[in-house]
Amino acid sequence: MLDVRLILDGKVWPRDPHDFVGCVVDILDEQLADADAATRLDAARQLLGLLGEPNLVIRSFAVLALRRAMNILGEASVREAVAAYRGSLDTAPAPIWQLSQPTLLAEAEFRLTHS
């Protein structure tokens, strides 16, 4: 099984680090590409659990990766998780260039409706 927290924490390297341009979300995509259905389902659930992660950087990357979870679990499950973690998402995101909204909650909503 994949450890999504380790990936979003930058502790998993890309398969070819010499030819890699991207961030930890791209590494997550790379890991999911070859995963079986059970591993993908587990990874999506882990990702949603990270919306409540105490580490702001990991939580911010989890929001950035929400579409991956939505592609696996469906929109309703992801929206349910966002609502459940509303308190931990109602904060300014980590300074990650891909995030553009004033709070992680606003970013999550933006990603679910515009990405």
Backbone as XML, in Angstrom:
<?xml version="1.0"?>
<chain id="A" units="angstrom">
  <residue number="1" name="MET">
    <atom name="N" x="0.839" y="-1.192" z="0.000"/>
    <atom name="CA" x="0.000" y="0.000" z="0.000"/>
    <atom name="C" x="0.886" y="1.259" z="0.000"/>
  </residue>
  <residue number="2" name="LEU">
    <atom name="N" x="0.340" y="2.317" z="-0.531"/>
    <atom name="CA" x="1.036" y="3.603" z="-0.552"/>
    <atom name="C" x="0.837" y="4.319" z="0.776"/>
  </residue>
  <residue number="3" name="ASP">
    <atom name="N" x="1.844" y="5.063" z="1.196"/>
    <atom name="CA" x="1.709" y="5.924" z="2.365"/>
    <atom name="C" x="1.623" y="7.360" z="1.842"/>
  </residue>
  <residue number="4" name="VAL">
    <atom name="N" x="0.410" y="7.851" z="1.693"/>
    <atom name="CA" x="0.178" y="9.154" z="1.076"/>
    <atom name="C" x="0.804" y="10.270" z="1.908"/>
  </residue>
  <residue number="5" name="ARG">
    <atom name="N" x="0.777" y="10.141" z="3.219"/>
    <atom name="CA" x="1.377" y="11.164" z="4.074"/>
    <atom name="C" x="2.868" y="11.312" z="3.772"/>
  </residue>
  <residue number="6" name="LEU">
    <atom name="N" x="3.563" y="10.193" z="3.647"/>
    <atom name="CA" x="4.997" y="10.250" z="3.327"/>
    <atom name="C" x="5.242" y="10.902" z="1.972"/>
  </residue>
  <residue number="7" name="ILE">
    <atom name="N" x="4.384" y="10.609" z="1.022"/>
    <atom name="CA" x="4.536" y="11.209" z="-0.304"/>
    <atom name="C" x="4.351" y="12.723" z="-0.219"/>
  </residue>
  <residue number="8" name="LEU">
    <atom name="N" x="3.265" y="13.167" z="0.421"/>
    <atom name="CA" x="3.000" y="14.605" z="0.503"/>
    <atom name="C" x="3.980" y="15.327" z="1.423"/>
  </residue>
  <residue number="9" name="ASP">
    <atom name="N" x="4.662" y="14.580" z="2.263"/>
    <atom name="CA" x="5.686" y="15.161" z="3.141"/>
    <atom name="C" x="7.043" y="15.235" z="2.447"/>
  </residue>
  <residue number="10" name="GLY">
    <atom name="N" x="7.106" y="14.802" z="1.203"/>
    <atom name="CA" x="8.351" y="14.901" z="0.440"/>
    <atom name="C" x="9.352" y="13.805" z="0.754"/>
  </residue>
  <residue number="11" name="LYS">
    <atom name="N" x="8.914" y="12.722" z="1.341"/>
    <atom name="CA" x="9.819" y="11.652" z="1.729"/>
    <atom name="C" x="9.861" y="10.501" z="0.720"/>
  </residue>
  <residue number="12" name="VAL">
    <atom name="N" x="9.138" y="10.643" z="-0.394"/>
    <atom name="CA" x="9.164" y="9.650" z="-1.463"/>
    <atom name="C" x="9.694" y="10.353" z="-2.716"/>
  </residue>
  <residue number="13" name="TRP">
    <atom name="N" x="10.700" y="9.749" z="-3.304"/>
    <atom name="CA" x="11.323" y="10.326" z="-4.489"/>
    <atom name="C" x="10.595" y="9.882" z="-5.756"/>
  </residue>
  <residue number="14" name="PRO">
    <atom name="N" x="10.659" y="10.688" z="-6.799"/>
    <atom name="CA" x="10.095" y="10.254" z="-8.081"/>
    <atom name="C" x="10.915" y="9.084" z="-8.636"/>
  </residue>
  <residue number="15" name="ARG">
    <atom name="N" x="10.334" y="8.362" z="-9.545"/>
    <atom name="CA" x="11.037" y="7.199" z="-10.115"/>
    <atom name="C" x="12.331" y="7.603" z="-10.810"/>
  </residue>
  <residue number="16" name="ASP">
    <atom name="N" x="12.307" y="8.714" z="-11.519"/>
    <atom name="CA" x="13.518" y="9.203" z="-12.190"/>
    <atom name="C" x="13.780" y="10.628" z="-11.721"/>
  </residue>
  <residue number="17" name="PRO">
    <atom name="N" x="14.478" y="10.781" z="-10.590"/>
    <atom name="CA" x="14.679" y="12.128" z="-10.045"/>
    <atom name="C" x="15.513" y="13.046" z="-10.930"/>
  </residue>
  <residue number="18" name="HIS">
    <atom name="N" x="16.267" y="12.479" z="-11.867"/>
    <atom name="CA" x="17.101" y="13.307" z="-12.747"/>
    <atom name="C" x="16.308" y="13.960" z="-13.867"/>
  </residue>
  <residue number="19" name="ASP">
    <atom name="N" x="15.144" y="13.409" z="-14.153"/>
    <atom name="CA" x="14.321" y="13.932" z="-15.246"/>
    <atom name="C" x="12.954" y="14.370" z="-14.719"/>
  </residue>
  <residue number="20" name="PHE">
    <atom name="N" x="12.886" y="14.764" z="-13.447"/>
    <atom name="CA" x="11.606" y="15.074" z="-12.809"/>
    <atom name="C" x="11.410" y="16.572" z="-12.670"/>
  </residue>
  <residue number="21" name="VAL">
    <atom name="N" x="10.253" y="17.044" z="-13.109"/>
    <atom name="CA" x="9.863" y="18.431" z="-12.911"/>
    <atom name="C" x="8.457" y="18.371" z="-12.322"/>
  </residue>
  <residue number="22" name="GLY">
    <atom name="N" x="8.315" y="18.745" z="-11.088"/>
    <atom name="CA" x="7.001" y="18.688" z="-10.468"/>
    <atom name="C" x="7.101" y="18.812" z="-8.962"/>
  </residue>
  <residue number="23" name="CYS">
    <atom name="N" x="6.013" y="18.434" z="-8.315"/>
    <atom name="CA" x="5.952" y="18.518" z="-6.861"/>
    <atom name="C" x="5.493" y="17.177" z="-6.307"/>
  </residue>
  <residue number="24" name="VAL">
    <atom name="N" x="5.238" y="17.130" z="-5.025"/>
    <atom name="CA" x="4.843" y="15.882" z="-4.383"/>
    <atom name="C" x="3.516" y="15.349" z="-4.920"/>
  </residue>
  <residue number="25" name="VAL">
    <atom name="N" x="2.641" y="16.219" z="-5.394"/>
    <atom name="CA" x="1.377" y="15.761" z="-5.974"/>
    <atom name="C" x="1.658" y="14.995" z="-7.276"/>
  </residue>
  <residue number="26" name="ASP">
    <atom name="N" x="2.662" y="15.423" z="-8.013"/>
    <atom name="CA" x="3.050" y="14.704" z="-9.228"/>
    <atom name="C" x="3.646" y="13.338" z="-8.878"/>
  </residue>
  <residue number="27" name="ILE">
    <atom name="N" x="4.363" y="13.262" z="-7.771"/>
    <atom name="CA" x="4.889" y="11.978" z="-7.308"/>
    <atom name="C" x="3.726" y="11.071" z="-6.900"/>
  </residue>
  <residue number="28" name="LEU">
    <atom name="N" x="2.710" y="11.634" z="-6.251"/>
    <atom name="CA" x="1.518" y="10.858" z="-5.915"/>
    <atom name="C" x="0.873" y="10.316" z="-7.190"/>
  </residue>
  <residue number="29" name="ASP">
    <atom name="N" x="0.742" y="11.153" z="-8.207"/>
    <atom name="CA" x="0.186" y="10.704" z="-9.490"/>
    <atom name="C" x="1.007" y="9.551" z="-10.066"/>
  </residue>
  <residue number="30" name="GLU">
    <atom name="N" x="2.312" y="9.680" z="-9.992"/>
    <atom name="CA" x="3.209" y="8.647" z="-10.501"/>
    <atom name="C" x="2.999" y="7.326" z="-9.747"/>
  </residue>
  <residue number="31" name="GLN">
    <atom name="N" x="2.849" y="7.403" z="-8.439"/>
    <atom name="CA" x="2.634" y="6.206" z="-7.624"/>
    <atom name="C" x="1.261" y="5.584" z="-7.903"/>
  </residue>
  <residue number="32" name="LEU">
    <atom name="N" x="0.258" y="6.424" z="-8.112"/>
    <atom name="CA" x="-1.096" y="5.920" z="-8.370"/>
    <atom name="C" x="-1.243" y="5.308" z="-9.767"/>
  </residue>
  <residue number="33" name="ALA">
    <atom name="N" x="-0.418" y="5.736" z="-10.689"/>
    <atom name="CA" x="-0.545" y="5.290" z="-12.077"/>
    <atom name="C" x="-0.453" y="3.774" z="-12.209"/>
  </residue>
  <residue number="34" name="ASP">
    <atom name="N" x="0.392" y="3.144" z="-11.430"/>
    <atom name="CA" x="0.590" y="1.703" z="-11.529"/>
    <atom name="C" x="-0.115" y="0.927" z="-10.420"/>
  </residue>
  <residue number="35" name="ALA">
    <atom name="N" x="-0.874" y="1.622" z="-9.594"/>
    <atom name="CA" x="-1.512" y="0.974" z="-8.441"/>
    <atom name="C" x="-2.768" y="0.213" z="-8.856"/>
  </residue>
  <residue number="36" name="ASP">
    <atom name="N" x="-3.039" y="-0.849" z="-8.122"/>
    <atom name="CA" x="-4.280" y="-1.588" z="-8.365"/>
    <atom name="C" x="-5.446" y="-0.841" z="-7.720"/>
  </residue>
  <residue number="37" name="ALA">
    <atom name="N" x="-6.645" y="-1.307" z="-7.968"/>
    <atom name="CA" x="-7.857" y="-0.621" z="-7.500"/>
    <atom name="C" x="-7.904" y="-0.485" z="-5.985"/>
  </residue>
  <residue number="38" name="ALA">
    <atom name="N" x="-7.518" y="-1.509" z="-5.265"/>
    <atom name="CA" x="-7.551" y="-1.456" z="-3.800"/>
    <atom name="C" x="-6.562" y="-0.432" z="-3.260"/>
  </residue>
  <residue number="39" name="THR">
    <atom name="N" x="-5.389" y="-0.364" z="-3.857"/>
    <atom name="CA" x="-4.374" y="0.607" z="-3.430"/>
    <atom name="C" x="-4.836" y="2.024" z="-3.734"/>
  </residue>
  <residue number="40" name="ARG">
    <atom name="N" x="-5.448" y="2.228" z="-4.878"/>
    <atom name="CA" x="-5.952" y="3.555" z="-5.256"/>
    <atom name="C" x="-7.062" y="3.997" z="-4.300"/>
  </residue>
  <residue number="41" name="LEU">
    <atom name="N" x="-7.943" y="3.087" z="-3.953"/>
    <atom name="CA" x="-9.025" y="3.386" z="-3.024"/>
    <atom name="C" x="-8.467" y="3.757" z="-1.651"/>
  </residue>
  <residue number="42" name="ASP">
    <atom name="N" x="-7.514" y="2.985" z="-1.169"/>
    <atom name="CA" x="-6.877" y="3.265" z="0.117"/>
    <atom name="C" x="-6.164" y="4.616" z="0.086"/>
  </residue>
  <residue number="43" name="ALA">
    <atom name="N" x="-5.457" y="4.895" z="-1.000"/>
    <atom name="CA" x="-4.730" y="6.164" z="-1.122"/>
    <atom name="C" x="-5.697" y="7.350" z="-1.114"/>
  </residue>
  <residue number="44" name="ALA">
    <atom name="N" x="-6.817" y="7.219" z="-1.794"/>
    <atom name="CA" x="-7.816" y="8.296" z="-1.827"/>
    <atom name="C" x="-8.374" y="8.542" z="-0.428"/>
  </residue>
  <residue number="45" name="ARG">
    <atom name="N" x="-8.638" y="7.491" z="0.290"/>
    <atom name="CA" x="-9.145" y="7.639" z="1.667"/>
    <atom name="C" x="-8.095" y="8.269" z="2.576"/>
  </residue>
  <residue number="46" name="GLN">
    <atom name="N" x="-6.841" y="7.845" z="2.415"/>
    <atom name="CA" x="-5.760" y="8.469" z="3.180"/>
    <atom name="C" x="-5.686" y="9.965" z="2.883"/>
  </residue>
  <residue number="47" name="LEU">
    <atom name="N" x="-5.787" y="10.298" z="1.605"/>
    <atom name="CA" x="-5.705" y="11.699" z="1.181"/>
    <atom name="C" x="-6.785" y="12.531" z="1.859"/>
  </residue>
  <residue number="48" name="LEU">
    <atom name="N" x="-8.001" y="12.019" z="1.910"/>
    <atom name="CA" x="-9.082" y="12.756" z="2.564"/>
    <atom name="C" x="-8.818" y="12.898" z="4.055"/>
  </residue>
  <residue number="49" name="GLY">
    <atom name="N" x="-8.253" y="11.898" z="4.676"/>
    <atom name="CA" x="-7.909" y="11.989" z="6.095"/>
    <atom name="C" x="-6.859" y="13.056" z="6.368"/>
  </residue>
  <residue number="50" name="LEU">
    <atom name="N" x="-6.014" y="13.322" z="5.378"/>
    <atom name="CA" x="-4.970" y="14.336" z="5.544"/>
    <atom name="C" x="-5.517" y="15.763" z="5.500"/>
  </residue>
  <residue number="51" name="LEU">
    <atom name="N" x="-6.791" y="15.928" z="5.203"/>
    <atom name="CA" x="-7.396" y="17.267" z="5.270"/>
    <atom name="C" x="-7.427" y="17.764" z="6.711"/>
  </residue>
  <residue number="52" name="GLY">
    <atom name="N" x="-7.271" y="16.868" z="7.663"/>
    <atom name="CA" x="-7.214" y="17.242" z="9.074"/>
    <atom name="C" x="-5.814" y="17.162" z="9.649"/>
  </residue>
  <residue number="53" name="GLU">
    <atom name="N" x="-4.826" y="16.965" z="8.818"/>
    <atom name="CA" x="-3.421" y="16.831" z="9.231"/>
    <atom name="C" x="-2.939" y="18.090" z="9.958"/>
  </residue>
  <residue number="54" name="PRO">
    <atom name="N" x="-2.255" y="17.920" z="11.098"/>
    <atom name="CA" x="-1.728" y="19.088" z="11.816"/>
    <atom name="C" x="-0.662" y="19.865" z="11.025"/>
  </residue>
  <residue number="55" name="ASN">
    <atom name="N" x="0.117" y="19.175" z="10.209"/>
    <atom name="CA" x="1.169" y="19.823" z="9.428"/>
    <atom name="C" x="0.523" y="20.600" z="8.279"/>
  </residue>
  <residue number="56" name="LEU">
    <atom name="N" x="0.659" y="21.911" z="8.298"/>
    <atom name="CA" x="-0.004" y="22.772" z="7.312"/>
    <atom name="C" x="0.449" y="22.489" z="5.884"/>
  </residue>
  <residue number="57" name="VAL">
    <atom name="N" x="1.712" y="22.175" z="5.683"/>
    <atom name="CA" x="2.208" y="21.912" z="4.333"/>
    <atom name="C" x="1.561" y="20.646" z="3.775"/>
  </residue>
  <residue number="58" name="ILE">
    <atom name="N" x="1.530" y="19.586" z="4.566"/>
    <atom name="CA" x="0.910" y="18.341" z="4.118"/>
    <atom name="C" x="-0.583" y="18.560" z="3.876"/>
  </residue>
  <residue number="59" name="ARG">
    <atom name="N" x="-1.249" y="19.259" z="4.783"/>
    <atom name="CA" x="-2.681" y="19.558" z="4.617"/>
    <atom name="C" x="-2.914" y="20.359" z="3.338"/>
  </residue>
  <residue number="60" name="SER">
    <atom name="N" x="-2.044" y="21.314" z="3.065"/>
    <atom name="CA" x="-2.169" y="22.131" z="1.852"/>
    <atom name="C" x="-1.997" y="21.288" z="0.595"/>
  </residue>
  <residue number="61" name="PHE">
    <atom name="N" x="-1.011" y="20.383" z="0.597"/>
    <atom name="CA" x="-0.835" y="19.502" z="-0.552"/>
    <atom name="C" x="-2.017" y="18.544" z="-0.699"/>
  </residue>
  <residue number="62" name="ALA">
    <atom name="N" x="-2.622" y="18.134" z="0.414"/>
    <atom name="CA" x="-3.807" y="17.270" z="0.338"/>
    <atom name="C" x="-4.942" y="18.002" z="-0.381"/>
  </residue>
  <residue number="63" name="VAL">
    <atom name="N" x="-5.113" y="19.274" z="-0.097"/>
    <atom name="CA" x="-6.133" y="20.063" z="-0.791"/>
    <atom name="C" x="-5.771" y="20.171" z="-2.267"/>
  </residue>
  <residue number="64" name="LEU">
    <atom name="N" x="-4.516" y="20.390" z="-2.541"/>
    <atom name="CA" x="-4.061" y="20.494" z="-3.923"/>
    <atom name="C" x="-4.352" y="19.212" z="-4.706"/>
  </residue>
  <residue number="65" name="ALA">
    <atom name="N" x="-4.369" y="18.075" z="-4.024"/>
    <atom name="CA" x="-4.568" y="16.775" z="-4.670"/>
    <atom name="C" x="-6.014" y="16.275" z="-4.621"/>
  </residue>
  <residue number="66" name="LEU">
    <atom name="N" x="-6.949" y="17.096" z="-4.209"/>
    <atom name="CA" x="-8.328" y="16.641" z="-4.030"/>
    <atom name="C" x="-8.955" y="16.009" z="-5.277"/>
  </residue>
  <residue number="67" name="ARG">
    <atom name="N" x="-8.618" y="16.494" z="-6.437"/>
    <atom name="CA" x="-9.208" y="15.931" z="-7.662"/>
    <atom name="C" x="-8.839" y="14.457" z="-7.824"/>
  </residue>
  <residue number="68" name="ARG">
    <atom name="N" x="-7.667" y="14.065" z="-7.334"/>
    <atom name="CA" x="-7.281" y="12.652" z="-7.427"/>
    <atom name="C" x="-8.247" y="11.803" z="-6.620"/>
  </residue>
  <residue number="69" name="ALA">
    <atom name="N" x="-8.554" y="12.264" z="-5.400"/>
    <atom name="CA" x="-9.506" y="11.537" z="-4.556"/>
    <atom name="C" x="-10.889" y="11.535" z="-5.199"/>
  </residue>
  <residue number="70" name="MET">
    <atom name="N" x="-11.267" y="12.653" z="-5.785"/>
    <atom name="CA" x="-12.581" y="12.737" z="-6.414"/>
    <atom name="C" x="-12.692" y="11.774" z="-7.598"/>
  </residue>
  <residue number="71" name="ASN">
    <atom name="N" x="-11.624" y="11.631" z="-8.354"/>
    <atom name="CA" x="-11.636" y="10.707" z="-9.489"/>
    <atom name="C" x="-11.804" y="9.258" z="-9.041"/>
  </residue>
  <residue number="72" name="ILE">
    <atom name="N" x="-11.388" y="8.958" z="-7.826"/>
    <atom name="CA" x="-11.455" y="7.590" z="-7.314"/>
    <atom name="C" x="-12.729" y="7.357" z="-6.505"/>
  </residue>
  <residue number="73" name="LEU">
    <atom name="N" x="-13.073" y="8.302" z="-5.633"/>
    <atom name="CA" x="-14.181" y="8.114" z="-4.689"/>
    <atom name="C" x="-15.483" y="8.787" z="-5.109"/>
  </residue>
  <residue number="74" name="GLY">
    <atom name="N" x="-15.385" y="9.747" z="-5.999"/>
    <atom name="CA" x="-16.563" y="10.507" z="-6.397"/>
    <atom name="C" x="-16.665" y="11.822" z="-5.646"/>
  </residue>
  <residue number="75" name="GLU">
    <atom name="N" x="-17.390" y="12.735" z="-6.239"/>
    <atom name="CA" x="-17.502" y="14.084" z="-5.692"/>
    <atom name="C" x="-18.182" y="14.120" z="-4.329"/>
  </residue>
  <residue number="76" name="ALA">
    <atom name="N" x="-19.219" y="13.341" z="-4.134"/>
    <atom name="CA" x="-19.968" y="13.364" z="-2.867"/>
    <atom name="C" x="-19.076" y="13.006" z="-1.683"/>
  </residue>
  <residue number="77" name="SER">
    <atom name="N" x="-18.259" y="11.991" z="-1.828"/>
    <atom name="CA" x="-17.362" y="11.574" z="-0.739"/>
    <atom name="C" x="-16.353" y="12.667" z="-0.407"/>
  </residue>
  <residue number="78" name="VAL">
    <atom name="N" x="-15.826" y="13.310" z="-1.433"/>
    <atom name="CA" x="-14.835" y="14.362" z="-1.205"/>
    <atom name="C" x="-15.491" y="15.576" z="-0.556"/>
  </residue>
  <residue number="79" name="ARG">
    <atom name="N" x="-16.649" y="15.957" z="-1.023"/>
    <atom name="CA" x="-17.354" y="17.098" z="-0.415"/>
    <atom name="C" x="-17.721" y="16.797" z="1.038"/>
  </residue>
  <residue number="80" name="GLU">
    <atom name="N" x="-18.077" y="15.559" z="1.326"/>
    <atom name="CA" x="-18.369" y="15.152" z="2.696"/>
    <atom name="C" x="-17.131" y="15.314" z="3.576"/>
  </residue>
  <residue number="81" name="ALA">
    <atom name="N" x="-15.983" y="14.905" z="3.075"/>
    <atom name="CA" x="-14.730" y="15.029" z="3.830"/>
    <atom name="C" x="-14.360" y="16.495" z="4.031"/>
  </residue>
  <residue number="82" name="VAL">
    <atom name="N" x="-14.513" y="17.306" z="3.005"/>
    <atom name="CA" x="-14.219" y="18.740" z="3.131"/>
    <atom name="C" x="-15.110" y="19.355" z="4.210"/>
  </residue>
  <residue number="83" name="ALA">
    <atom name="N" x="-16.371" y="18.994" z="4.214"/>
    <atom name="CA" x="-17.291" y="19.507" z="5.236"/>
    <atom name="C" x="-16.880" y="19.030" z="6.630"/>
  </residue>
  <residue number="84" name="ALA">
    <atom name="N" x="-16.469" y="17.773" z="6.732"/>
    <atom name="CA" x="-16.066" y="17.220" z="8.032"/>
    <atom name="C" x="-14.805" y="17.891" z="8.567"/>
  </residue>
  <residue number="85" name="TYR">
    <atom name="N" x="-13.912" y="18.298" z="7.687"/>
    <atom name="CA" x="-12.649" y="18.925" z="8.095"/>
    <atom name="C" x="-12.683" y="20.443" z="7.941"/>
  </residue>
  <residue number="86" name="ARG">
    <atom name="N" x="-13.859" y="20.997" z="7.857"/>
    <atom name="CA" x="-14.028" y="22.441" z="7.671"/>
    <atom name="C" x="-13.183" y="23.267" z="8.649"/>
  </residue>
  <residue number="87" name="GLY">
    <atom name="N" x="-13.176" y="22.867" z="9.902"/>
    <atom name="CA" x="-12.417" y="23.611" z="10.918"/>
    <atom name="C" x="-10.930" y="23.666" z="10.628"/>
  </residue>
  <residue number="88" name="SER">
    <atom name="N" x="-10.348" y="22.560" z="10.171"/>
    <atom name="CA" x="-8.909" y="22.556" z="9.893"/>
    <atom name="C" x="-8.584" y="23.157" z="8.526"/>
  </residue>
  <residue number="89" name="LEU">
    <atom name="N" x="-9.591" y="23.317" z="7.684"/>
    <atom name="CA" x="-9.373" y="23.908" z="6.360"/>
    <atom name="C" x="-9.641" y="25.410" z="6.341"/>
  </residue>
  <residue number="90" name="ASP">
    <atom name="N" x="-10.255" y="25.916" z="7.371"/>
    <atom name="CA" x="-10.572" y="27.347" z="7.425"/>
    <atom name="C" x="-9.368" y="28.130" z="7.951"/>
  </residue>
  <residue number="91" name="THR">
    <atom name="N" x="-8.271" y="28.009" z="7.211"/>
    <atom name="CA" x="-7.015" y="28.660" z="7.567"/>
    <atom name="C" x="-6.258" y="28.996" z="6.285"/>
  </residue>
  <residue number="92" name="ALA">
    <atom name="N" x="-5.348" y="29.938" z="6.394"/>
    <atom name="CA" x="-4.528" y="30.275" z="5.232"/>
    <atom name="C" x="-3.670" y="29.066" z="4.854"/>
  </residue>
  <residue number="93" name="PRO">
    <atom name="N" x="-3.465" y="28.830" z="3.567"/>
    <atom name="CA" x="-2.654" y="27.687" z="3.142"/>
    <atom name="C" x="-1.165" y="27.946" z="3.352"/>
  </residue>
  <residue number="94" name="ALA">
    <atom name="N" x="-0.391" y="26.882" z="3.242"/>
    <atom name="CA" x="1.063" y="27.027" z="3.211"/>
    <atom name="C" x="1.418" y="27.781" z="1.923"/>
  </residue>
  <residue number="95" name="PRO">
    <atom name="N" x="2.568" y="28.454" z="1.900"/>
    <atom name="CA" x="2.943" y="29.214" z="0.697"/>
    <atom name="C" x="3.408" y="28.293" z="-0.441"/>
  </residue>
  <residue number="96" name="ILE">
    <atom name="N" x="2.452" y="27.679" z="-1.099"/>
    <atom name="CA" x="2.714" y="26.789" z="-2.232"/>
    <atom name="C" x="2.158" y="27.491" z="-3.461"/>
  </residue>
  <residue number="97" name="TRP">
    <atom name="N" x="2.979" y="27.651" z="-4.476"/>
    <atom name="CA" x="2.605" y="28.504" z="-5.606"/>
    <atom name="C" x="1.321" y="28.074" z="-6.307"/>
  </residue>
  <residue number="98" name="GLN">
    <atom name="N" x="0.962" y="26.790" z="-6.274"/>
    <atom name="CA" x="-0.235" y="26.337" z="-6.973"/>
    <atom name="C" x="-1.529" y="26.716" z="-6.260"/>
  </residue>
  <residue number="99" name="LEU">
    <atom name="N" x="-1.435" y="27.116" z="-5.003"/>
    <atom name="CA" x="-2.624" y="27.480" z="-4.221"/>
    <atom name="C" x="-2.875" y="28.974" z="-4.362"/>
  </residue>
  <residue number="100" name="SER">
    <atom name="N" x="-4.115" y="29.337" z="-4.715"/>
    <atom name="CA" x="-4.399" y="30.748" z="-4.998"/>
    <atom name="C" x="-5.480" y="31.361" z="-4.112"/>
  </residue>
  <residue number="101" name="GLN">
    <atom name="N" x="-6.189" y="30.566" z="-3.358"/>
    <atom name="CA" x="-7.307" y="31.078" z="-2.562"/>
    <atom name="C" x="-6.831" y="31.476" z="-1.154"/>
  </residue>
  <residue number="102" name="PRO">
    <atom name="N" x="-7.580" y="32.339" z="-0.463"/>
    <atom name="CA" x="-7.135" y="32.841" z="0.841"/>
    <atom name="C" x="-7.162" y="31.800" z="1.965"/>
  </residue>
  <residue number="103" name="THR">
    <atom name="N" x="-7.988" y="30.767" z="1.836"/>
    <atom name="CA" x="-8.027" y="29.700" z="2.838"/>
    <atom name="C" x="-8.003" y="28.346" z="2.137"/>
  </residue>
  <residue number="104" name="LEU">
    <atom name="N" x="-7.632" y="27.319" z="2.886"/>
    <atom name="CA" x="-7.667" y="25.970" z="2.322"/>
    <atom name="C" x="-9.097" y="25.543" z="1.998"/>
  </residue>
  <residue number="105" name="LEU">
    <atom name="N" x="-10.048" y="26.012" z="2.791"/>
    <atom name="CA" x="-11.448" y="25.706" z="2.528"/>
    <atom name="C" x="-11.888" y="26.296" z="1.180"/>
  </residue>
  <residue number="106" name="ALA">
    <atom name="N" x="-11.533" y="27.540" z="0.938"/>
    <atom name="CA" x="-11.856" y="28.180" z="-0.345"/>
    <atom name="C" x="-11.113" y="27.489" z="-1.482"/>
  </residue>
  <residue number="107" name="GLU">
    <atom name="N" x="-9.869" y="27.081" z="-1.234"/>
    <atom name="CA" x="-9.093" y="26.374" z="-2.256"/>
    <atom name="C" x="-9.730" y="25.024" z="-2.579"/>
  </residue>
  <residue number="108" name="ALA">
    <atom name="N" x="-10.188" y="24.317" z="-1.550"/>
    <atom name="CA" x="-10.839" y="23.026" z="-1.769"/>
    <atom name="C" x="-12.081" y="23.203" z="-2.638"/>
  </residue>
  <residue number="109" name="GLU">
    <atom name="N" x="-12.884" y="24.177" z="-2.313"/>
    <atom name="CA" x="-14.097" y="24.435" z="-3.094"/>
    <atom name="C" x="-13.733" y="24.818" z="-4.528"/>
  </residue>
  <residue number="110" name="PHE">
    <atom name="N" x="-12.739" y="25.656" z="-4.682"/>
    <atom name="CA" x="-12.274" y="26.069" z="-6.009"/>
    <atom name="C" x="-11.824" y="24.855" z="-6.813"/>
  </residue>
  <residue number="111" name="ARG">
    <atom name="N" x="-11.045" y="23.996" z="-6.196"/>
    <atom name="CA" x="-10.514" y="22.814" z="-6.888"/>
    <atom name="C" x="-11.626" y="21.858" z="-7.282"/>
  </residue>
  <residue number="112" name="LEU">
    <atom name="N" x="-12.656" y="21.755" z="-6.455"/>
    <atom name="CA" x="-13.742" y="20.824" z="-6.754"/>
    <atom name="C" x="-14.681" y="21.349" z="-7.838"/>
  </residue>
  <residue number="113" name="THR">
    <atom name="N" x="-14.735" y="22.653" z="-8.004"/>
    <atom name="CA" x="-15.663" y="23.205" z="-8.984"/>
    <atom name="C" x="-14.981" y="23.703" z="-10.269"/>
  </residue>
  <residue number="114" name="HIS">
    <atom name="N" x="-13.691" y="24.004" z="-10.223"/>
    <atom name="CA" x="-13.029" y="24.602" z="-11.383"/>
    <atom name="C" x="-11.905" y="23.781" z="-11.985"/>
  </residue>
  <residue number="115" name="SER">
    <atom name="N" x="-11.487" y="22.755" z="-11.351"/>
    <atom name="CA" x="-10.337" y="22.002" z="-11.878"/>
    <atom name="C" x="-10.750" y="20.914" z="-12.804"/>
  </residue>
</chain>
